[in-house]
Amino acid sequence: MVTVLMSTSCPAVDAVILALPVGSDLPKHVPFEALGFTNKLGSAVAVPSEPDAKSAVTVYVSVDVAADAEAQRRAVAKGLRAAGRPTTVAIDFG
């Protein structure tokens, strides 16, 4: 069973799922284009986290800006699949 925590309340987790609004600017430190991530609705990519991060893997998931609770749940599920088999996960939809 996966334990899910909000990212601000956890000391360390296996993976962090970060929501990226569709069409927004992507973080510059990740080679999204080389990984095939297009930031279109439903896209997800898992990358190793920075050495000083609280997680081993960071998963970026594209979501609609006006995503309702069901769309957010689906985005988290897609992020969990992209993360592999984590046992503890933090979610940051902020």
N, C-alpha and C positions, 0 to 999 in steps of 0.2 A: 504494500500500500504506500502511496506517495503522500508525504506530508507537505502541505502547501502553506507558506507564510507570506505575509506582506513584506516587501523587501526592506522596509525601514526598521523592522523588528527582529531581524535575524542576524546572528553573528557570523555564520558560515553555512552554506548550502552546496548541494551538488550542482545546481543550475539556477540561473536567473533568467526569467522570461521578460523581455522588454517589448512593449508595444510601440510600433512606429506608425504614426498616421500616414495613410496612403498619400503619396505625392510629396511628403515632407523631405527636407534635407536629411541626408544620411550622415551618421558620424564618420569623420574623415579617417579614423585609425583602423577601420575594417575594410578590406578589399572586396566590397560587396559585388562589384561587377565580375571579378574573377571567380567568385563563388556562385554566380548565376542568380543572385538576389536582385529582383527588379523593383521592389517596393510596390507591387500591385497587390490588391486585396487578396488575402490568403497566402501570400508568400511567407516562407519561414526559412531561417538558416541558423545553424548552430556553429559557433566559433569558440576556440579556446579563450578564456578570460585573460585579462591583464594579470601579471604576476602578483600585484597587490590587491586584487579583487577578492570579494567574499565567496566567490564560486569558481569551480573549475571550468564551467561552460557558460557562455552567454548566448541566449537564443533571442533573435530578433524576429518579431512577427508583425506583418502589416495588418492594420485594422482601419476601419472606416472611422472618420473623425466623430461621427454621430452614432457610434456603435451602441446598441442596447445591450442588456444583460446577456441575452442569448448569443449575440455576436461576440461578446467578450469571452463567454464560456467556450465557444468554438475556437477562438484564438488561443486560449490557454491550452486546450486539448491539442491543437496543432503544435504549439510550442513544446508540450510534453512529448509528443511523438518525435519531434526534431531533436530533442535533448537526449534521446536514447532511453536509458533505464535509470533515471535519477531516483533517489529515495527521499531527498528533501529539495524543495523548489521554492524560490521566491518569485513573486510576480510584481512587476512595476508597470502600471498602466498610467503613470503620472506623467 
